[in-house]
Amino acid sequence: MLYFLSYYFSYHSKNGLVYMWVSFGMALNILMTLFYGYVYLSIFTSFFIGNIKNTVGFYIMYGLHIGFTIVSIAVGYFIELESFLNQTPFIIITVVGVVILPIAIYSRNKQENLEGELESAKERIAELIIHEERQRIARDLHDTLGQKLSMIGLKSDLASRLVEKNPKAAIQEIQEIRHTARIALKEVRELVSNMKAVKLSEECIRVEQLLKAAGISYQLIGNIHQLKIPVLVENVLSMCLKEAVTNIVKHSGAKHCIIEIQQNQNEVMLMIQDDGKGINENSGIEGNGLKGMRERLEFINGTLTIEKNPGVKLTITIPLTITHQGGNVI
């Protein structure tokens, strides 16, 4: 009773009290080993020591626990030789568990913490990349359009004043406005064409290869080559598709995946559906995997909906705010 009470308080204590209760548990282990031959409870203490997060504290308690366990067993052989000889196989198993279990649990917890930190770092990097890209686009648009739009505004005011007084001069100003607008449009097209874009058709090829490697059958609905969408929208769709399929391969355990892409005059829709085990609310997958997708879609006024039964169905909808005519961006 005292041992399990100390075990309970060890889990619910903080700071130095944790080490006090663990030490109390180890003392009880020694007494129960010497007086009753109950060396097996040392395994429970090993489990808890493996969950100690502080590196120095872990190795101190780990070393003490091994030392006290071996010493108490050795003394027990002198006190109750016959009883301990009968339990020798179980005692060996207990000692091996006392040595291996804390290291295994501590290494696993450390790996999970590192993976969590890595995910947080990836999210932070993604946020910084998005922020930097927004700043770059804003700078480029300001440098490209700012001066010319100001010039167009000034010349428009001048032309409106010259219409009645000097029609020829007004016509000249209007011609210069038209010329300036053409230059601005040309620079905007060059800016868009120079943006680093991820082609949806190329991403679909990579996705198909990834799904085949994972043993997941794949069905694509819709003709991606007939889509007429802005470069930025195609780039975001490609990244969202990559993120969604990566989550399916890593976490879903699915056997089949359906990807559907449709476009009408007002919007483009991307649907990814699998027949896996669905999203575990406690796994952090939704928070880590889908958060970046929502941030990218928010940038272009897109939406993401999730249906979780059966498997997972993601539906991405993006309004087509940029119109295409004859392949040119307007």
KEKE-3310 file (N, C-alpha, C; in steps of 0.2 Angstrom, whole numbers, plus 5000, padded with zeros to 4 digits):
npx = (5004:5009:5020:5013:5006:5016:5020:5009:5009:5022:5019:5010:5017:5028:5043:5056:5049:5046:5057:5059:5048:5051:5063:5058:5050:5060:5067:5057:5057:5069:5067:5056:5062:5072:5065:5053:5056:5051:5056:5051:5044:5052:5052:5041:5045:5056:5049:5043:5055:5060:5052:5056:5060:5070:5087:5099:5093:5087:5097:5104:5094:5092:5104:5105:5094:5097:5109:5104:5095:5103:5111:5102:5097:5109:5112:5100:5102:5111:5104:5092:5095:5090:5077:5079:5087:5077:5070:5079:5079:5068:5072:5084:5077:5071:5081:5087:5076:5076:5088:5086:5073:5071:5080:5075:5062:5065:5073:5063:5053:5061:5064:5051:5048:5058:5053:5041:5046:5053:5042:5035:5045:5045:5033:5034:5044:5037:5027:5036:5041:5029:5026:5037:5036:5024:5028:5038:5030:5022:5032:5037:5025:5022:5034:5033:5020:5016:5022:5019:5005:5002:5007:4998:4986:4989:4990:4978:4970:4975:4972:4958:4957:4961:4953:4943:4950:4961:4960:4969:4981:4975:4971:4984:4989:4980:4984:4997:4994:4988:4999:5007:4999:4999:5013:5013:5005:5012:5023:5017:5013:5026:5030:5022:5024:5037:5036:5040:5032:5022:5018:5002:4999:5012:5014:5003:5009:5020:5013:5006:5016:5021:5010:5009:5021:5018:5009:4995:4980:4975:4965:4961:4950:4944:4951:4966:4974:4965:4962:4960:4968:4974:4991:4996:4985:4986:4998:4996:4986:4993:5003:4994:4988:5000:5003:4991:4991:5003:5000:4990:4998:5007:4999:4986:4983:4977:4969:4965:4963:4955:4956:4949:4947:4939:4932:4923:4915:4916:4924:4937:4938:4946:4946:4951:4950:4951:4951:4954:4959:4954:4955:4964:4959:4968:4980:4987:4988:4979:4981:4994:4996:4985:4985:4994:4989:4977:4982:4988:4977:4969:4976:4973:4959:4953:4944:4943:4936:4932:4927:4924:4920:4916:4934:4944:4939:4944:4939:4943:4941:4942:4940:4939:4947:4955:4955:4956:4959:4961:4973:4980:4984:4973)
npy = (4994:5006:5007:5009:5020:5029:5028:5034:5047:5051:5052:5063:5074:5088:5097:5096:5087:5076:5068:5065:5057:5046:5042:5037:5027:5018:5015:5008:4997:4991:4987:4978:4969:4963:4958:4952:4946:4953:4958:4961:4973:4983:4984:4992:5005:5007:5010:5022:5030:5031:5040:5052:5069:5078:5077:5076:5073:5061:5052:5051:5046:5034:5027:5026:5018:5006:5002:5001:4991:4980:4978:4976:4964:4956:4956:4950:4936:4932:4933:4925:4913:4901:4904:4914:4908:4899:4909:4914:4914:4923:4934:4938:4941:4953:4961:4963:4970:4982:4988:4990:4995:5009:5016:5013:5019:5032:5036:5034:5044:5055:5055:5057:5070:5077:5075:5082:5095:5097:5097:5109:5118:5116:5121:5134:5139:5137:5147:5158:5158:5160:5173:5180:5178:5185:5198:5200:5199:5210:5220:5219:5222:5235:5242:5239:5243:5255:5267:5269:5269:5280:5289:5287:5292:5305:5310:5307:5316:5328:5327:5328:5341:5347:5344:5353:5365:5363:5352:5344:5342:5335:5323:5319:5317:5306:5296:5294:5289:5277:5271:5270:5262:5250:5246:5244:5233:5224:5222:5217:5204:5199:5198:5189:5178:5175:5170:5157:5143:5128:5115:5108:5097:5091:5088:5079:5068:5065:5063:5051:5042:5042:5036:5024:5018:5017:5007:5010:5011:5021:5034:5046:5059:5069:5081:5087:5094:5102:5113:5130:5140:5153:5156:5157:5151:5138:5135:5134:5125:5113:5112:5110:5098:5089:5090:5084:5071:5066:5065:5055:5044:5043:5042:5036:5023:5018:5010:5014:5028:5043:5056:5071:5084:5098:5112:5127:5142:5150:5145:5133:5116:5105:5088:5076:5060:5046:5029:5026:5025:5036:5053:5054:5062:5065:5064:5075:5076:5083:5096:5099:5095:5100:5113:5121:5120:5127:5140:5143:5143:5153:5164:5166:5167:5154:5139:5125:5110:5096:5079:5065:5052:5038:5035:5049:5064:5077:5093:5106:5122:5136:5152:5159:5173:5179:5182:5173:5175:5170:5164:5175:5185:5195)
npz = (5000:5004:4995:4982:4985:4986:4972:4966:4971:4965:4952:4952:4957:4957:4952:4964:4973:4966:4965:4978:4981:4972:4978:4990:4986:4980:4992:4999:4990:4992:5006:5004:4996:5004:5016:5011:4999:4987:4974:4962:4961:4958:4945:4942:4947:4939:4927:4930:4932:4919:4913:4918:4914:4915:4911:4919:4932:4928:4925:4937:4946:4939:4940:4954:4957:4950:4957:4970:4969:4964:4975:4986:4981:4982:4995:5000:4995:5005:5016:5014:5007:5001:4997:4988:4979:4973:4966:4956:4942:4939:4946:4938:4927:4932:4935:4923:4917:4925:4921:4907:4904:4909:4901:4888:4888:4892:4880:4870:4874:4873:4859:4854:4859:4852:4839:4841:4843:4831:4822:4826:4823:4809:4806:4810:4801:4789:4791:4792:4779:4771:4776:4772:4758:4755:4759:4749:4737:4739:4739:4726:4718:4722:4718:4705:4700:4708:4705:4691:4692:4699:4690:4680:4686:4689:4675:4671:4678:4673:4659:4660:4663:4652:4642:4637:4635:4628:4617:4609:4616:4627:4621:4618:4631:4635:4626:4631:4644:4640:4635:4646:4654:4647:4648:4662:4663:4656:4664:4675:4671:4668:4681:4687:4679:4683:4695:4707:4703:4707:4697:4695:4688:4687:4701:4703:4697:4705:4717:4714:4712:4725:4732:4726:4730:4743:4743:4741:4732:4718:4712:4700:4697:4685:4673:4674:4665:4658:4666:4669:4678:4689:4692:4705:4712:4707:4712:4726:4727:4723:4733:4744:4740:4740:4754:4760:4754:4759:4773:4772:4768:4779:4791:4789:4786:4775:4760:4748:4738:4733:4721:4716:4705:4700:4690:4688:4682:4693:4703:4709:4713:4724:4729:4741:4746:4757:4763:4776:4793:4799:4807:4822:4836:4846:4842:4836:4822:4815:4819:4816:4802:4795:4798:4791:4778:4779:4782:4770:4761:4766:4763:4749:4750:4751:4756:4767:4771:4781:4782:4792:4791:4782:4785:4779:4772:4762:4757:4746:4742:4731:4726:4710:4708:4699:4682:4667:4650:4635:4639:4645:4660:4668)
capx = (5000:5014:5023:5008:5004:5022:5020:5004:5012:5027:5016:5006:5021:5032:5050:5060:5045:5046:5063:5058:5044:5054:5068:5054:5048:5066:5068:5052:5059:5074:5064:5052:5066:5075:5060:5048:5059:5047:5061:5048:5041:5057:5050:5037:5049:5059:5044:5042:5061:5061:5048:5058:5062:5077:5092:5103:5089:5085:5103:5105:5089:5093:5110:5104:5090:5101:5114:5101:5092:5108:5114:5097:5097:5115:5111:5095:5105:5114:5099:5087:5098:5086:5071:5081:5089:5071:5068:5084:5077:5064:5077:5088:5073:5069:5087:5087:5071:5078:5093:5084:5067:5072:5084:5071:5057:5068:5075:5057:5051:5066:5063:5044:5049:5062:5049:5037:5050:5054:5035:5034:5050:5043:5027:5037:5048:5032:5024:5040:5041:5023:5026:5042:5033:5019:5032:5041:5025:5020:5037:5037:5019:5023:5039:5031:5014:5015:5024:5015:4998:5002:5007:4991:4981:4990:4989:4970:4967:4978:4968:4951:4957:4963:4948:4939:4954:4966:4959:4975:4985:4971:4972:4991:4989:4977:4989:5002:4991:4987:5005:5009:4995:5002:5019:5012:5002:5017:5027:5014:5013:5032:5031:5018:5028:5044:5035:5041:5026:5022:5012:4997:5000:5018:5012:4999:5013:5024:5008:5004:5022:5021:5004:5010:5026:5015:5004:4989:4978:4974:4960:4960:4944:4945:4956:4970:4977:4960:4961:4963:4968:4980:4998:4996:4980:4988:5003:4993:4983:4999:5005:4989:4988:5005:5002:4986:4993:5008:4996:4987:5003:5010:4995:4979:4983:4972:4971:4962:4963:4952:4957:4945:4948:4934:4932:4918:4917:4917:4929:4940:4937:4950:4944:4955:4947:4954:4947:4959:4956:4952:4959:4964:4959:4973:4987:4990:4989:4975:4983:5000:4996:4980:4985:4998:4985:4972:4985:4989:4971:4967:4980:4969:4952:4950:4941:4944:4931:4934:4923:4929:4917:4922:4941:4944:4938:4946:4937:4946:4937:4946:4937:4944:4947:4959:4951:4960:4957:4967:4980:4983:4982:4970)
capy = (5000:5012:5008:5011:5027:5033:5028:5038:5054:5053:5055:5069:5079:5093:5099:5091:5082:5070:5064:5063:5051:5041:5039:5034:5021:5014:5013:5003:4992:4988:4984:4972:4964:4960:4955:4947:4944:4956:4962:4963:4980:4987:4986:4998:5011:5008:5013:5029:5034:5032:5046:5058:5072:5081:5072:5074:5069:5054:5047:5050:5041:5028:5024:5024:5012:5000:5001:4999:4984:4974:4977:4973:4957:4952:4955:4945:4930:4930:4932:4920:4910:4896:4907:4918:4903:4897:4914:4917:4916:4929:4940:4940:4945:4959:4965:4966:4975:4988:4991:4991:4999:5016:5019:5013:5023:5039:5037:5035:5050:5060:5055:5060:5077:5080:5075:5088:5101:5097:5099:5116:5122:5116:5126:5141:5140:5138:5154:5164:5158:5163:5180:5183:5178:5191:5204:5200:5201:5217:5225:5219:5225:5242:5244:5238:5247:5261:5273:5270:5270:5287:5293:5287:5296:5312:5312:5307:5323:5333:5326:5330:5348:5350:5342:5359:5370:5360:5345:5340:5340:5330:5317:5317:5314:5300:5291:5292:5285:5271:5268:5268:5256:5244:5245:5241:5226:5219:5221:5212:5198:5196:5197:5183:5172:5174:5168:5150:5139:5121:5113:5103:5090:5088:5086:5073:5063:5064:5060:5044:5038:5041:5032:5017:5016:5015:5001:5013:5012:5028:5036:5053:5061:5076:5082:5093:5098:5107:5118:5137:5144:5157:5153:5157:5146:5131:5133:5133:5118:5108:5111:5106:5091:5086:5089:5079:5064:5064:5063:5049:5039:5042:5041:5034:5016:5018:5005:5017:5036:5046:5063:5074:5091:5101:5119:5130:5149:5154:5142:5127:5112:5099:5084:5070:5055:5040:5024:5024:5024:5043:5057:5053:5069:5066:5063:5081:5077:5089:5103:5100:5094:5104:5121:5125:5120:5132:5146:5144:5144:5159:5169:5167:5166:5147:5136:5118:5106:5090:5074:5060:5046:5034:5038:5056:5067:5084:5097:5112:5126:5142:5156:5161:5180:5181:5179:5171:5176:5168:5163:5181:5187:5201)
capz = (5000:5005:4988:4977:4987:4983:4965:4964:4972:4961:4945:4953:4961:4953:4954:4969:4976:4962:4967:4985:4981:4969:4983:4995:4982:4980:4999:5000:4986:4996:5012:5002:4993:5010:5020:5008:4992:4982:4970:4956:4961:4955:4938:4942:4948:4932:4922:4931:4931:4912:4911:4921:4908:4916:4910:4925:4937:4926:4926:4945:4949:4936:4943:4961:4957:4948:4962:4976:4967:4964:4982:4990:4979:4984:5003:5000:4995:5011:5022:5013:5001:4998:4994:4983:4974:4969:4962:4952:4935:4939:4948:4933:4922:4935:4935:4916:4916:4929:4917:4900:4903:4910:4895:4882:4889:4891:4873:4866:4876:4870:4852:4853:4861:4847:4834:4842:4842:4823:4819:4828:4819:4802:4806:4811:4795:4784:4793:4790:4771:4769:4777:4767:4751:4755:4758:4742:4732:4740:4737:4719:4716:4724:4714:4698:4699:4711:4701:4685:4693:4701:4684:4676:4690:4687:4668:4670:4680:4668:4653:4661:4663:4645:4637:4634:4634:4623:4615:4606:4622:4631:4617:4619:4638:4635:4623:4636:4649:4637:4634:4653:4656:4643:4651:4668:4662:4653:4670:4680:4668:4669:4688:4688:4676:4686:4702:4707:4704:4707:4692:4698:4684:4690:4708:4703:4695:4711:4722:4711:4714:4732:4734:4724:4734:4750:4742:4741:4725:4717:4707:4699:4693:4682:4668:4676:4659:4655:4670:4668:4684:4690:4694:4713:4714:4705:4717:4733:4726:4723:4740:4748:4738:4743:4761:4761:4752:4764:4779:4771:4768:4785:4796:4788:4785:4769:4755:4742:4738:4727:4721:4711:4703:4696:4689:4685:4681:4699:4708:4708:4719:4725:4734:4743:4751:4759:4767:4781:4800:4801:4811:4829:4839:4851:4838:4834:4815:4812:4821:4813:4795:4791:4799:4786:4772:4780:4781:4763:4758:4769:4759:4743:4751:4750:4761:4768:4775:4783:4784:4795:4792:4784:4783:4779:4765:4762:4751:4746:4737:4730:4721:4704:4708:4694:4676:4662:4644:4630:4642:4648:4666:4668)
cpx = (5004:5018:5019:5006:5010:5022:5015:5006:5018:5024:5013:5010:5025:5038:5053:5056:5045:5052:5063:5054:5047:5059:5064:5052:5054:5068:5063:5054:5064:5071:5060:5056:5070:5071:5056:5051:5055:5052:5057:5045:5046:5056:5046:5040:5053:5055:5044:5049:5062:5057:5050:5061:5069:5082:5097:5099:5088:5091:5105:5101:5090:5099:5109:5099:5093:5106:5110:5097:5097:5110:5109:5096:5103:5114:5105:5097:5108:5109:5094:5089:5093:5080:5073:5084:5083:5069:5073:5082:5073:5068:5081:5084:5072:5075:5088:5082:5073:5083:5091:5078:5068:5075:5079:5065:5059:5070:5068:5054:5055:5065:5056:5045:5053:5057:5044:5040:5051:5048:5034:5039:5048:5037:5029:5040:5043:5029:5029:5041:5035:5023:5031:5040:5028:5023:5035:5036:5023:5025:5037:5031:5020:5028:5037:5025:5013:5017:5020:5007:4997:5003:5001:4986:4982:4989:4981:4967:4969:4973:4961:4951:4958:4958:4945:4944:4959:4965:4965:4979:4982:4972:4979:4992:4986:4981:4994:5000:4990:4994:5008:5006:4998:5009:5018:5009:5007:5022:5024:5014:5020:5033:5028:5022:5034:5043:5037:5034:5027:5016:5008:4998:5007:5017:5008:5004:5017:5019:5006:5010:5022:5016:5006:5016:5023:5010:4997:4986:4975:4970:4960:4954:4945:4951:4960:4973:4972:4959:4964:4962:4974:4986:4998:4991:4983:4994:5001:4989:4988:5001:5000:4988:4994:5005:4997:4988:4999:5005:4993:4992:5006:5005:4988:4978:4978:4974:4969:4962:4960:4954:4953:4946:4943:4934:4926:4920:4919:4923:4932:4940:4942:4948:4949:4952:4950:4949:4950:4955:4953:4957:4958:4964:4965:4980:4990:4991:4985:4978:4990:5000:4991:4981:4989:4993:4980:4975:4986:4983:4968:4970:4976:4961:4949:4948:4943:4939:4933:4928:4926:4925:4914:4929:4941:4943:4939:4943:4940:4943:4941:4942:4942:4943:4951:4956:4956:4956:4962:4973:4983:4980:4979:4970)
cpy = (5006:5013:5011:5018:5032:5034:5033:5046:5056:5055:5062:5075:5083:5094:5094:5086:5075:5065:5061:5057:5045:5038:5035:5027:5016:5011:5007:4996:4988:4984:4977:4967:4960:4956:4950:4944:4947:4960:4964:4970:4985:4989:4992:5005:5012:5012:5020:5033:5035:5038:5052:5062:5076:5076:5071:5071:5062:5050:5046:5045:5034:5024:5022:5018:5006:4997:4998:4992:4979:4973:4974:4965:4953:4951:4950:4938:4927:4929:4926:4916:4905:4899:4911:4914:4901:4902:4917:4918:4922:4935:4942:4944:4952:4964:4968:4971:4982:4991:4994:4996:5006:5019:5019:5018:5031:5040:5038:5042:5056:5061:5059:5068:5081:5080:5081:5095:5102:5100:5106:5120:5122:5121:5133:5143:5141:5145:5159:5164:5162:5171:5183:5183:5184:5197:5205:5202:5208:5222:5225:5223:5233:5245:5244:5243:5254:5267:5274:5271:5278:5291:5293:5292:5303:5314:5312:5314:5329:5333:5329:5338:5351:5348:5348:5364:5369:5353:5341:5338:5335:5323:5314:5313:5307:5295:5289:5288:5278:5267:5266:5262:5249:5242:5241:5234:5221:5217:5216:5205:5195:5194:5190:5177:5170:5171:5160:5147:5132:5119:5108:5097:5087:5085:5080:5067:5060:5060:5052:5040:5037:5036:5024:5014:5013:5009:5004:5014:5019:5030:5043:5055:5068:5077:5088:5097:5103:5113:5125:5141:5148:5154:5152:5152:5139:5130:5131:5126:5112:5107:5108:5099:5086:5085:5084:5072:5061:5062:5056:5043:5038:5040:5037:5026:5014:5013:5009:5024:5038:5054:5066:5081:5093:5109:5121:5138:5152:5151:5136:5123:5106:5095:5078:5066:5049:5035:5022:5024:5031:5047:5056:5060:5070:5065:5069:5081:5082:5095:5104:5100:5099:5112:5124:5125:5126:5139:5148:5146:5151:5165:5171:5166:5159:5145:5128:5115:5099:5085:5068:5053:5044:5037:5046:5059:5075:5088:5104:5116:5133:5146:5159:5169:5183:5178:5178:5172:5175:5167:5169:5182:5194:5204)
cpz = (5000:4998:4983:4978:4984:4976:4963:4965:4968:4954:4946:4956:4955:4956:4959:4972:4972:4964:4974:4985:4978:4974:4988:4992:4982:4987:5001:4996:4989:5002:5010:4999:4999:5014:5017:5001:4986:4978:4964:4955:4959:4948:4937:4943:4942:4927:4923:4930:4924:4910:4914:4915:4909:4915:4916:4930:4935:4927:4933:4947:4946:4939:4950:4961:4955:4954:4968:4975:4967:4971:4986:4988:4982:4992:5004:5000:5001:5017:5020:5006:4998:4994:4988:4977:4970:4964:4957:4945:4934:4941:4943:4928:4925:4934:4927:4914:4919:4925:4911:4900:4904:4904:4889:4883:4889:4884:4869:4868:4873:4863:4850:4854:4855:4840:4834:4840:4834:4820:4820:4824:4812:4801:4806:4804:4789:4785:4790:4782:4768:4770:4773:4760:4750:4754:4752:4737:4733:4738:4729:4716:4717:4719:4706:4696:4702:4708:4695:4686:4696:4695:4680:4680:4689:4680:4667:4672:4675:4662:4654:4661:4656:4640:4633:4632:4628:4621:4613:4612:4626:4628:4618:4626:4638:4632:4627:4642:4646:4637:4641:4655:4653:4646:4658:4668:4660:4659:4675:4677:4669:4676:4690:4685:4679:4693:4702:4708:4704:4702:4695:4694:4686:4697:4708:4701:4702:4717:4720:4713:4721:4735:4732:4728:4741:4749:4742:4734:4724:4711:4706:4694:4691:4678:4671:4670:4656:4660:4668:4674:4685:4693:4702:4715:4713:4710:4724:4732:4726:4730:4745:4746:4741:4750:4763:4760:4757:4770:4778:4771:4775:4791:4795:4788:4779:4764:4748:4743:4732:4727:4715:4711:4698:4696:4686:4684:4687:4704:4706:4714:4719:4731:4735:4748:4751:4763:4773:4788:4803:4805:4818:4832:4843:4848:4836:4826:4812:4813:4817:4805:4792:4793:4794:4779:4773:4779:4774:4759:4760:4765:4752:4744:4750:4756:4761:4773:4775:4785:4786:4795:4785:4782:4784:4772:4766:4756:4751:4740:4737:4725:4716:4704:4702:4687:4671:4655:4639:4633:4646:4655:4666:4675)
residu = (MET:LEU:TYR:PHE:LEU:SER:TYR:TYR:PHE:SER:TYR:HIS:SER:LYS:ASN:GLY:LEU:VAL:TYR:MET:TRP:VAL:SER:PHE:GLY:MET:ALA:LEU:ASN:ILE:LEU:MET:THR:LEU:PHE:TYR:GLY:TYR:VAL:TYR:LEU:SER:ILE:PHE:THR:SER:PHE:PHE:ILE:GLY:ASN:ILE:LYS:ASN:THR:VAL:GLY:PHE:TYR:ILE:MET:TYR:GLY:LEU:HIS:ILE:GLY:PHE:THR:ILE:VAL:SER:ILE:ALA:VAL:GLY:TYR:PHE:ILE:GLU:LEU:GLU:SER:PHE:LEU:ASN:GLN:THR:PRO:PHE:ILE:ILE:ILE:THR:VAL:VAL:GLY:VAL:VAL:ILE:LEU:PRO:ILE:ALA:ILE:TYR:SER:ARG:ASN:LYS:GLN:GLU:ASN:LEU:GLU:GLY:GLU:LEU:GLU:SER:ALA:LYS:GLU:ARG:ILE:ALA:GLU:LEU:ILE:ILE:HIS:GLU:GLU:ARG:GLN:ARG:ILE:ALA:ARG:ASP:LEU:HIS:ASP:THR:LEU:GLY:GLN:LYS:LEU:SER:MET:ILE:GLY:LEU:LYS:SER:ASP:LEU:ALA:SER:ARG:LEU:VAL:GLU:LYS:ASN:PRO:LYS:ALA:ALA:ILE:GLN:GLU:ILE:GLN:GLU:ILE:ARG:HIS:THR:ALA:ARG:ILE:ALA:LEU:LYS:GLU:VAL:ARG:GLU:LEU:VAL:SER:ASN:MET:LYS:ALA:VAL:LYS:LEU:SER:GLU:GLU:CYS:ILE:ARG:VAL:GLU:GLN:LEU:LEU:LYS:ALA:ALA:GLY:ILE:SER:TYR:GLN:LEU:ILE:GLY:ASN:ILE:HIS:GLN:LEU:LYS:ILE:PRO:VAL:LEU:VAL:GLU:ASN:VAL:LEU:SER:MET:CYS:LEU:LYS:GLU:ALA:VAL:THR:ASN:ILE:VAL:LYS:HIS:SER:GLY:ALA:LYS:HIS:CYS:ILE:ILE:GLU:ILE:GLN:GLN:ASN:GLN:ASN:GLU:VAL:MET:LEU:MET:ILE:GLN:ASP:ASP:GLY:LYS:GLY:ILE:ASN:GLU:ASN:SER:GLY:ILE:GLU:GLY:ASN:GLY:LEU:LYS:GLY:MET:ARG:GLU:ARG:LEU:GLU:PHE:ILE:ASN:GLY:THR:LEU:THR:ILE:GLU:LYS:ASN:PRO:GLY:VAL:LYS:LEU:THR:ILE:THR:ILE:PRO:LEU:THR:ILE:THR:HIS:GLN:GLY:GLY:ASN:VAL:ILE)
# end
